Amino acid sequence: MAAIKTVGVIGSGQMGNGIAHVAALAGFNVVLYDVSADRLKSAMATINGNLTRQVTKKTITEDAHKHALARITSSDSLDGLAACDLVIETAVEKEEVKRKIFHDLCAVLRPEAIIASNTSSISITRLAASTDRPEKFIGIHFMNPVPVMELAELIRGIATDDATFDAARAFVTAMGKQIAVSEDFPAFIVNRILLPMINEAIYTLYEGVGNVEAIDAAMKLGAHHPMGPLELADFIGLDTCLSIMQVLHEGLADSKYRPCPLLVKYVEAGWLGRKSQRGFYDYR
Ligand code: CAA
């Protein structure tokens, strides 16, 4: 399989723009796709801001910043991804949305190209089966914020071939990330462990064991977590947290994964965390 040079990223939200940022810094050409030109514009501004922060912290040079930005083009049409060697999907954690994207992508993407999903929980085998190339499909799950976190999980579907796995591993390594290989089980490794902890923190709030500040302080100061679990839930997005808990609950059929009713209620209210300005904290 030819080396990966041009990477397409579907979705310009926090995961998509983070992957575009780090891939461009690592020397890959990047095409960032989203449905709206406005979202792309704001994603490019975010990437520029995060690169500037790295220049200020002296973790990258001004030249690296300039060259990385020059390597990213944006497109509000999937046709813009036609010539990519690898396309990474970072759309919302809803299987039907991802399936529709893969259907439309396969119609334009060259047949040799690899398709990856950054899904945080959904079966790679099932997503692969909705494409015309299950053997060239793989899970590459980055962590948020992508420029900071050292890990990516690699998940093979049942049909993923060795060449695809090797190319994905080489790409992730070139991005400077460590790899944890996970079997294709609901929510893989990180979220299988992290999300039940966050869900339990929400139950702790729901049952009145402690208030938001006490729960977060307890885990930050008592367990040395960089963020409290409720702050982290807001950071990940409460809709994403709920989707992952639902995948765990349905996929493993165990009541210990039942999403906390308070999490459900917040999502129903449109309180999705930082991105909607309101979650367990008020960001307005
Ligand atoms: N781009 C570039 N650099 C960034 C950045 C970004 N988007 N965000 C933060 N940074 C850098 C800062 O510049 C700073 O750099 P220095 O160490 O050189 O000073 C460093 O990261 C720390 O940032 P801050 O000083 O602003 O703030 P902080 O110390 O509170 O750290 C944090 C912020 C790195 C996000 C930290 O709070 C943290 O590690 N939180 C936990 C994050 C986590 O658990 N992520 C996984 C979520 S789960 C997931 O992603 C999987 C899923 O599918 C849901």
Residues whose N, C-alpha, C, O or C-beta is under 5 A from the ligand:
A	BS01	CAA	N50 R53 K57 S120 F142 M143 N144 P145 P147 V148 P226 M227 I236
